[in-house]
Amino acid sequence: MSWCRRDVPAHLSPERCLWNIGIVTCVVDVCWDHPEAALLVVREALAAEGFCEAKYDAEGRRFEPRLCRLRPQPEAEIALGPNDLLLVSGGGKGIAAECALALAQRTGTRLLLLGRSDPQTDTELARNLARLAESGVRVRYARADVTDAAQVASALREVQAEIGPVTAILHGAGRNVPCPIRDLTADAFHLTLATKVTGLQNILAAINPAALRMLISFGSLIARTGLPGEADYAVANAEMTELVEGWQAEHTGCRCLNLEWSVWAGAGMAERMGRVEALTRQGIMPISIDDGIARLMQLLEQPAGAVSCIVTGRFGSIPTLKCAEAALPFQRFLEQPRVYYPDVELVVDSVLSADSDPYLNDHIFAGERLMPGVMALEAAAQVAMALARSATPPRFENVRFLRPTVVPAGQTVTLRVAALQRLPGRVEIAIRSEATSFQADHVRLTCRFDTTVEAQPQESPKPPCLCDLREEFPIRSGSALYGTLLFQTGRFQRLRGYRLLRAKACVAEIDAPGTLPWFGPYLPDALALGDAGARDSAIHLIQACIPHATLLPVGIGRLIPGPTPLAAPCLATAREISQEGDLFTYDLALYDYEGSLCESWEGLQLRRVADRDPAATWSELLIGPYLERMLAAHLPPSPEIGAILTSAGPGSAVDATEMALQQLLGRPLQVRRRPDGKPETEGGFTVSSAHCGSLTLAIAGTGTVSCDAEAVVSRPTDIWQDLLGNAGMALVERIARETGEDSHSAATRVWAAKECAKKVGRRHSPLLLEPATTADWVIFSGSDLTIATYACHIFTRPERLVLAVAKEC
Amino acid sequence: MSDYYEYRHVVGFEETNLVGNVYFTHHLKWQGRCRELFLRDHAPTVLAALAEGLCLVTARCSCDYLQELAPFDEIAVRMRLGSQAQNRLVLLFEYWRCGPSGEELVARGEQQVVSMERRADHSVTPVPLPEGLTTALARFLRAAS
């Protein structure tokens, strides 16, 4: 607890005091000799509503107590060792025994347990002592009633004479016999006080204060909160706190720690009294034994700090135990806080609907309004930043999109974001939904604000087409992909086009946002992470690299936002890191037009959720990446072949080839022609191209490769006979029978395959049919060549098209 | 201390229709009257802020009519706080007819009020509820739970 400067409030809100409804309680702590003491007290009493507690210092400044999260200091070794003797009162059983055992094992300190019970008759005590001894701890048990000064003095005189002075104390003794305050007798009250307070005084009187290096006392949160039936216990613990704080003030060389525990599970008073479950029902989370011991160790590792520390889980809303105020920012996803312990935990609900969140109408997949992953990231950022009280966005780690959040038309769905800051600067987030009764995580991730890892986006080598930032760099428009390959509309439809589009890499441009607001007119519109539409485009632009499947994001390894919120227009680069079955992993980077890195993503995982209809018509843009993926499967593997199908601009076939290859390789280059017409270029590539009307198919590989593109045209049989010969016609018949396709398509395949063979000087090599594999693909072999042919429809041509690529084995 | 704010009203001829009972739109008018008098009594700073760009926008408004009202009925409109989040609050209204033999619930109403601010360019933008209002709500209208 710490005291925070506060002026007398004009009015305090009428809190519901848990146990004195309607009674105004005002606690004022002011020096007797303060000249205006009486005035201060009267002013407090007049202003008070509900419960109010205030303290005035000598200058008359006013303070109110607030619960603040302890800021961890650099760790040090616990100041106990094998030469120490730790006296544990009430320590034969329960939490003190567990903590003593853990301390002895950790530091090697000897233990001296002090208790009333006789191990001969108390089996639980006997078992615990045996367990301590078995675990290798040097332990002594001394019998004494701590409330009896003479017993304590004589027991400790004897033991200390034998094994040396007590150097540390863990005072865990306590008496907790719940009793309604109206039935509480003076004797019972004094007995409870005697164990906690007199007991500690008796121990301190029986040891050498100069030898004492550590004093730990186990108090209770009840001292701060009260609890029905616990009036005596609350007073006893409060007085013990004062005693230990007083001891610390007089003995600066002794490390004093008064731990005010809430309820323990599996040990401790509440457990023995069978009250843990009742408390849990009130929303009070018990501390597990392991967790409690870990907290004690953590606090002892702090070289110095507050004497009184509260260790608690959620404790509900209690007027006598106020948390330090921290107002939540005015943001969309901070609508209705349900649980808020500043710096520790924040659970907040927001009600989503197509009215309040119109972007949902722009993200309808398979007929369902899905909350986009980028908006889940935005919600997580808003909540994490509020909890960590950070003005800058976090880095995201281990993002898992586990379940979609669907918001049906005309309905509302409550979204719940739960944030927990276990370690400073590290906020764990879970996003849940009313749709699954808040019983399943839809998104899970960690937000990091600490600076221990790389805080800046990671710069990786830029692709050549990114180094030239001229806005007029030739791009291939991506707008036609919306409505076919891409389901996003409106606010998310922002992909302008590709500077480079390959199966495993792409560079794309993202347009500036439109003027549509993200949220309804009554909701705050600011986004902590900036342009969510641009970010969504950065994910879905990868779809063109894998055009034959529908992908949804399932996770992100790490996302590092830039120093300023993301703004578009911007450039995005994506690179495939791996593919395992249906799971594709990509790295992403976003750049502004100055070439500065704005945001980087590592390990974005996309899962194939559906396959493209094989009969569907293609955008010519997507043929290149599709061919690259399929050629890698059908032709001798490695080195891979790059492919592109593009509409040539005005100019000669040479110009068209040059432009296509520039687009394929993403950099300026020059194409020369060998006398036989074969194109050549620098950079160690073998290139080939074919033209079909205004279309150009170009490939780049190494070794012997060639390509051809032919429109399927109906020709009389005798013309085909002339073009393909007898063996060719037999092959056509075979293909038509095996694939069920029409003879003109089959004939065009054979013709295109022959053209490929001719381009690499194997005009007369016979072609053989390889086993059928994928629909629409027919593979031929001819001497040392493998030739893959693919027949498809594209939007820009009425006829079917056959594309063929040959490669030497 | 009561947990509601009360506005009292006596029905007049101008509020009745041809048949002689109270026309339905007047109930909504009384909601507005109750709301503005609450501000006058308990949140005068909010009234001042309204002159400086603050807008309390009614985003939703409803009324359930349980009984007919007639001229000279004495009505108590009682306003409670339904819920409060960010810049939005829901006010709940109960309309009681007060007579010599006691009180009778004659209607229920609800409205959502949103705090907005009018900027120099005449656009309105959401702003958190003004402090004067939240304090008054906490003091005089207990949330219905």
Interface residues (C-beta under 8 A of the other chain):
Chain A: A10 H11 S13 P14 F330 L334 E335 Q336 P521 Y522 L523 P524 D525
Chain B: M1 V57 A59 A85 Q86 N87 R88 V114 M116 V124 T125 P126 V127 P128 T135 A138 R139 R142
